[in-house]
Amino acid sequence: MKLDVTELGPIKRALKIEVPEDEVKKHFVQAYAQLNKQVQLPGFRPGKAPQALLEKKYAKVVEEDVVRRLIPDYYDRAVRQAGIVPVLVEVPPFERMKIKKDAAFSFTATVEIKPKIELRDYKPPSPISLKPDKRTITDEQVDKTLEVLRERQGELHAAPAGTTLSEGDYAVVDVEGVLDGVSLEGAKQEGQMHKVGSKASILGVEVDEQLLGKQEGDVIEIPQPYPATHPDQRLAGKTVVFRATVKAVKRRKLPPLDDEFAKDCGPYASLAELKDKLRAEMEKGLKKDIEDTYKDVILKRLVETHHFEVPETLVERELTAMVRQAMQVQQRQRTRAGAAETQDPVMRQEEIRKLREESLPEATRRVKVGLILEAIAEKEGLTVTAEDVKAEYERLAADLRMAPKELQHLIEGGGEDAIDELKGRIMADKSLDFVYRHAMIQG
């Protein structure tokens, strides 16, 4: 095999590959032999048709078959010989290629490759320098967390007659939608418990402002206009009046902060022990937050100090994934809001265009970060072990509240690409941890 490599830019190469004549001949012989067994020509037994007749009738089919067999094999050989890692390959359409059974065969593959990254400033003697994060858990923060627990342990009691609703109180309300003086089907809720000031809606209507100052027995009416484009034709362009009746006013009675309260919260012998446990958990969370903050700074520094051309193919893949995810989130939000599931194609394309434009810088940054961390992992000999994969399954399963085996089956069902993506994330995390461990925190 002859191979000529031409640089078309920092991350593009043209591979001109020539397959020797004897190899071409061998593949033609094999192709015609296989064809002879598969076809039946009049006057000839299977496998006994003259090759000249087969060539006359099936030459074009055999040529394309030989091309399809030769290109992947010799392309793989060329890539290994050139010592490159392609991320995109462009090969001329097979049907346009000319091949002869008694001559060498040449073709050119244009490839986009991963850039060669000259790593710098990520470990001693030139580690990344970080400003100290001196955040600590204060007594006030512990007390606030304790109050949250106390709120959860509180019990609701009926407020004295004549009590007016204020922020933090609870109202038991019946809500009914009325359109043109008639109750609206599907727009009714009874006995709804609502915390005033929570900004939660009932039947899609905000009621906090109207409930303030009201008492048991009061009735409020809230007009809710709907646009002419609303998917429910009953409501399009009309105004529904939501009538809310305050059935009861309740207030939460909080338990005293003492040892008995601590025992009700879990296996704690005293309030002091509960406070110590809360502080320990909060300090653990703060430590993780500080570490994540440091790592964000590290990633920013790595991007700033490493300059190289980013493969457009990888950016396009990341950009496509980001836009797809954003569109799915928006669709779920529309569905929850009761908007139409269908969308004007022109508006959708414009929305996608804007998302792509807005997401391009972040997609480029993510690809650049990934390539830098990959280069660090390669230089430092970092690997992903079976134990790493198992631990990641367990971590993700805990976050998603799934059984690790169930999650593993789900990911592996996505094929090699899904597994490689998981391992890639693990490797990136290990590389970032390596840089973090070798960073220098000032002071």
C-alpha positions in Angstrom: 0.0 0.0 0.0 1.2 3.5 -0.9 0.2 6.4 1.3 0.6 10.1 0.8 -0.5 12.4 3.7 -1.2 16.1 2.9 -1.8 18.7 5.6 -4.9 20.8 4.7 -4.8 22.7 8.0 -4.0 22.2 11.7 -6.6 19.5 12.1 -7.3 18.3 8.5 -5.4 15.8 6.4 -5.9 14.3 3.0 -4.9 10.6 2.8 -4.2 9.4 -0.8 -4.2 5.7 -0.6 -3.1 3.3 -3.4 -4.1 -0.4 -3.3 -1.6 -2.6 -5.1 -2.6 -4.2 -8.3 -2.3 -7.8 -7.0 -4.7 -7.0 -4.2 -7.2 -5.6 -6.6 -7.0 -8.7 -8.8 -7.4 -11.0 -5.8 -10.6 -9.1 -4.7 -12.0 -9.3 -8.2 -11.4 -13.0 -8.4 -13.1 -13.5 -5.0 -16.0 -11.3 -6.0 -16.7 -13.1 -9.3 -16.3 -16.5 -7.6 -18.9 -15.6 -5.0 -21.2 -14.1 -7.7 -20.9 -17.3 -9.8 -22.3 -19.3 -6.9 -25.2 -16.9 -6.4 -26.5 -16.3 -9.9 -27.9 -18.7 -12.5 -27.5 -17.9 -16.2 -29.4 -19.8 -18.9 -27.5 -22.8 -20.2 -25.0 -23.0 -17.4 -25.1 -24.9 -14.1 -24.7 -22.9 -10.9 -21.0 -21.9 -10.5 -20.1 -22.9 -14.0 -20.8 -19.7 -15.9 -17.8 -18.2 -17.8 -16.3 -15.2 -16.2 -16.3 -13.3 -19.4 -20.1 -13.6 -19.5 -20.4 -12.6 -15.8 -18.2 -9.6 -16.5 -20.3 -8.5 -19.4 -23.5 -8.7 -17.4 -22.4 -7.8 -13.9 -19.2 -5.7 -14.2 -20.6 -2.6 -12.6 -22.1 -4.5 -9.7 -18.8 -6.3 -9.0 -16.7 -3.2 -9.3 -18.9 -1.4 -6.7 -18.7 -4.5 -4.4 -14.9 -4.6 -4.7 -14.7 -0.9 -3.9 -16.9 -1.3 -0.9 -14.6 -4.1 0.4 -11.3 -2.4 -0.3 -12.0 1.1 1.0 -12.8 0.4 4.7 -9.8 -2.1 5.0 -7.2 0.1 3.4 -8.6 3.3 5.1 -8.1 1.6 8.5 -4.5 0.6 7.5 -3.8 4.1 6.3 -5.0 5.7 9.6 -2.9 3.4 11.6 0.2 4.0 9.4 -0.3 7.8 9.6 -0.8 7.7 13.4 -3.8 9.9 13.4 -7.2 9.8 15.3 -10.0 10.9 12.9 -13.2 12.5 14.1 -14.6 12.9 10.6 -14.0 11.1 7.4 -15.0 12.2 3.9 -14.7 9.6 1.2 -16.1 10.2 -2.4 -19.3 8.2 -3.1 -18.4 4.6 -4.0 -20.5 4.7 -7.2 -18.3 7.5 -8.6 -15.0 5.6 -8.1 -13.3 4.0 -11.1 -11.6 0.7 -10.5 -10.1 -1.8 -13.0 -9.4 -5.4 -12.2 -5.9 -5.3 -13.7 -4.6 -2.0 -12.2 -3.8 -0.4 -8.9 -6.7 1.4 -7.3 -6.3 4.8 -5.7 -8.7 6.9 -3.6 -8.5 9.9 -1.3 -10.0 10.3 2.2 -10.2 13.7 3.8 -10.2 13.5 7.6 -10.6 15.9 10.4 -8.4 14.9 13.4 -8.1 15.7 17.0 -5.6 18.5 17.6 -2.2 17.9 19.2 -2.4 19.8 22.5 0.8 21.1 24.1 -0.2 20.8 27.8 1.0 23.5 30.2 0.4 24.9 33.7 -1.7 22.1 35.2 0.7 20.5 37.7 4.0 21.3 39.5 6.3 23.0 38.8 3.6 25.2 37.3 0.3 24.3 38.9 -2.9 26.2 38.7 -3.1 28.8 41.5 -6.4 29.2 43.3 -7.6 31.9 45.7 -8.7 30.4 49.1 -12.4 29.9 49.6 -12.9 30.8 53.3 -16.6 30.0 53.6 -17.6 28.2 56.8 -20.8 27.0 58.4 -22.0 29.5 61.0 -24.2 29.0 64.0 -26.8 31.1 62.3 -26.9 28.8 59.3 -27.3 25.8 61.6 -30.1 27.5 63.4 -31.9 28.3 60.1 -31.7 24.6 59.1 -33.0 23.7 62.5 -36.0 26.0 61.9 -36.7 24.2 58.7 -36.8 20.9 60.5 -39.0 22.5 63.1 -41.4 23.8 60.4 -41.7 20.2 59.1 -42.5 18.9 62.5 -45.1 21.5 63.1 -48.8 20.6 63.2 -51.6 22.6 61.6 -54.4 23.8 63.9 -57.5 25.7 63.2 -57.0 29.4 63.8 -59.4 31.3 66.1 -62.6 32.5 64.5 -62.2 35.8 62.7 -58.5 35.3 62.0 -57.5 37.0 58.8 -55.0 35.3 56.4 -51.4 36.6 56.4 -48.3 35.3 54.8 -47.3 31.9 56.2 -50.9 31.0 57.2 -52.7 28.1 55.5 -56.1 28.4 53.8 -58.3 25.5 52.9 -60.1 26.6 49.8 -62.6 25.3 47.2 -61.9 26.7 43.8 -64.3 26.5 40.8 -63.9 28.0 37.3 -67.0 29.7 35.8 -67.4 30.6 32.2 -70.4 32.7 31.1 -72.1 31.9 34.4 -71.7 28.1 34.0 -69.3 25.9 35.9 -66.4 24.9 33.6 -66.0 21.1 33.3 -62.6 19.9 34.8 -62.0 23.3 36.5 -62.9 22.4 40.1 -60.9 21.6 43.2 -62.3 21.2 46.8 -60.4 21.2 50.1 -57.2 22.5 48.5 -54.6 23.3 51.2 -52.7 26.4 50.2 -49.9 28.2 52.1 -50.2 31.9 51.6 -47.1 33.4 50.2 -45.9 30.1 48.6 -46.7 31.5 45.1 -48.2 28.1 44.2 -51.1 28.2 41.8 -54.4 26.5 42.0 -55.9 25.3 38.6 -53.2 27.5 37.0 -54.3 30.6 38.9 -52.2 32.6 41.4 -54.3 33.3 44.5 -51.8 34.6 47.1 -52.6 38.3 46.7 -56.3 37.8 46.8 -56.2 35.6 49.9 -54.3 38.1 52.0 -56.6 39.6 54.7 -59.5 37.2 54.0 -61.1 35.0 56.6 -63.1 31.8 56.9 -66.3 32.1 54.7 -65.0 34.8 52.4 -65.4 34.3 48.7 -63.0 35.8 46.1 -63.3 36.0 42.4 -60.3 36.0 40.1 -60.8 36.7 36.4 -58.4 34.8 34.1 -58.3 35.9 30.4 -57.1 33.4 27.8 -55.5 34.3 24.5 -57.3 33.6 21.2 -54.6 31.1 20.3 -55.3 28.9 23.4 -55.5 25.2 22.3 -58.8 24.7 24.2 -61.4 26.2 22.0 -63.8 26.6 24.9 -61.4 29.1 26.5 -59.8 30.7 23.4 -60.3 34.5 23.6 -62.5 34.3 26.7 -62.3 35.1 30.4 -62.9 32.5 33.0 -63.8 33.6 36.6 -62.3 31.4 39.3 -64.3 31.6 42.4 -62.4 30.6 45.6 -64.2 30.0 48.9 -62.1 30.1 52.1 -63.4 27.0 54.0 -60.9 27.2 56.9 -57.9 29.2 58.2 -55.1 27.2 59.8 -51.8 28.0 61.4 -48.8 25.8 62.1 -47.9 25.2 65.7 -44.2 24.6 66.0 -42.8 22.2 68.6 -40.3 23.5 71.2 -36.6 23.1 70.4 -35.7 20.5 73.1 -34.3 17.0 73.4 -37.8 15.5 72.6 -37.9 17.4 69.3 -34.4 16.0 68.5 -35.7 12.4 69.2 -38.7 13.0 66.9 -36.2 13.9 64.1 -34.3 10.7 64.2 -31.9 8.6 66.3 -30.6 11.5 68.3 -30.4 11.5 72.1 -30.4 15.3 72.5 -30.8 18.6 70.7 -27.0 19.1 70.9 -26.4 15.9 69.1 -28.9 16.9 66.4 -27.1 20.2 65.9 -23.8 18.4 65.6 -25.2 16.1 63.0 -26.7 19.0 61.0 -23.4 20.9 61.2 -21.4 17.9 60.0 -23.8 17.4 57.0 -23.7 21.1 56.1 -19.9 21.2 56.3 -19.8 18.1 54.0 -22.0 19.9 51.5 -20.0 23.1 51.8 -16.8 21.2 51.2 -18.3 19.7 48.0 -19.5 23.1 46.9 -16.1 24.7 47.5 -14.4 21.8 45.5 -16.9 22.3 42.6 -16.1 26.1 42.7 -12.4 25.4 42.5 -12.9 23.0 39.7 -14.9 25.5 37.7 -12.0 28.0 38.1 -9.6 25.2 36.9 -11.6 24.5 33.8 -11.7 28.2 33.0 -7.9 28.5 33.4 -7.3 25.4 31.3 -9.4 26.9 28.4 -7.6 30.3 28.7 -4.1 28.8 28.7 -4.5 26.2 25.9 -4.9 27.5 22.4 -5.7 25.2 19.5 -8.3 24.7 16.7 -11.3 22.8 17.8 -12.7 20.2 15.3 -16.0 21.5 13.8 -17.4 18.0 13.8 -17.1 17.6 17.6 -18.6 21.1 18.1 -21.5 20.2 15.8 -22.2 17.0 17.7 -22.2 18.8 21.1 -24.3 21.7 19.7 -26.9 19.3 18.3 -27.2 17.5 21.6 -27.5 20.8 23.5 -30.2 22.1 21.2 -32.1 18.8 21.3 -32.1 18.8 25.1 -33.2 22.5 25.2 -36.1 21.8 22.8 -37.2 18.8 24.9 -37.2 21.0 28.1 -39.2 23.7 26.3 -41.7 21.1 25.0 -42.2 19.7 28.5 -42.8 23.2 29.9 -45.4 24.0 27.2 -47.1 20.7 27.9 -47.3 21.5 31.6 -48.6 25.0 30.8 -51.4 23.5 28.7 -50.0 24.9 25.4 -50.5 23.2 22.1 -48.2 20.3 21.4 -47.9 21.2 17.7 -45.8 24.3 16.7 -45.6 26.2 13.5 -42.7 24.7 11.5 -41.3 28.2 10.6 -41.4 29.3 14.3 -39.7 26.0 15.3 -36.9 26.5 12.8 -36.4 30.0 14.0 -36.3 28.8 17.6 -33.7 26.2 16.7 -31.6 28.8 14.8 -31.6 31.1 17.9 -30.8 28.2 20.2 -27.9 27.1 18.0 -26.5 30.7 17.9 -26.8 31.1 21.7 -25.4 27.7 22.4 -22.4 27.7 20.1 -19.9 29.4 22.5 -20.8 26.9 25.2 -20.6 23.9 22.9 -17.2 25.0 21.7 -16.0 25.5 25.3 -17.3 22.0 26.3 -15.4 20.3 23.4 -12.3 22.2 24.2 -12.4 21.2 27.8 -13.0 17.6 26.9 -10.0 17.5 24.6 -7.7 19.1 27.2 -8.9 16.7 29.9 -8.5 13.8 27.4 -4.9 14.9 26.7 -4.1 15.1 30.4 -5.5 11.6 31.0 -3.3 10.3 28.2 -0.2 12.0 29.4 -0.7 11.0 33.0 -1.7 7.4 32.2 -5.1 7.6 33.7 -7.5 4.8 33.0 -11.1 3.9 33.6 -11.4 0.6 35.6 -14.3 -1.7 36.0 -14.6 -0.5 39.6 -14.8 3.1 38.3 -17.7 2.1 36.1 -19.5 0.3 38.9 -19.1 3.2 41.2 -20.5 5.6 38.6 -23.5 3.3 38.1 -24.2 3.4 41.8 -23.8 7.1 42.0 -26.1 7.8 39.1 -28.6 5.2 40.4 -28.7 6.9 43.8 -29.3 10.3 42.1 -32.1 8.9 39.9 -33.5 6.7 42.7 -33.1 3.5 40.6 -31.5 0.2 41.2 -27.9 0.2 39.9 -28.5 -3.0 37.9 -31.6 -1.4 36.3 -29.6 1.7 35.4 -26.7 -0.4 34.0 -29.1 -2.4 31.8 -30.6 0.9 30.6 -27.2 2.4 29.6 -25.8 -0.8 28.1 -29.0 -1.0 26.1 -27.8 2.1 24.3 -25.0 0.2 22.7 -21.2 0.9 22.6 -21.7 4.6 22.1 -23.6 5.0 25.4 -21.0 3.0 27.3 -18.2 5.0 25.7 -19.9 8.2 26.6 -20.2 7.0 30.2 -16.5 6.1 30.3 -15.6 9.4 28.7 -17.3 11.3 31.5 -15.6 9.2 34.1 -12.2 9.8 32.5 -12.9 13.5 32.3 -13.7 13.6 36.0 -10.5 11.7 36.9 -8.5 14.2 34.8 -10.1 17.1 36.5 -9.5 15.5 39.9 -5.9 15.1 39.0 -5.4 18.8 38.2 -7.4 19.8 41.3 -5.2 17.6 43.6 -2.1 19.3 42.1 -3.4 22.8 42.2 -2.0 25.3 44.7 -4.4 27.1 47.0 -2.9 30.4 48.0 -2.6 31.2 51.7 
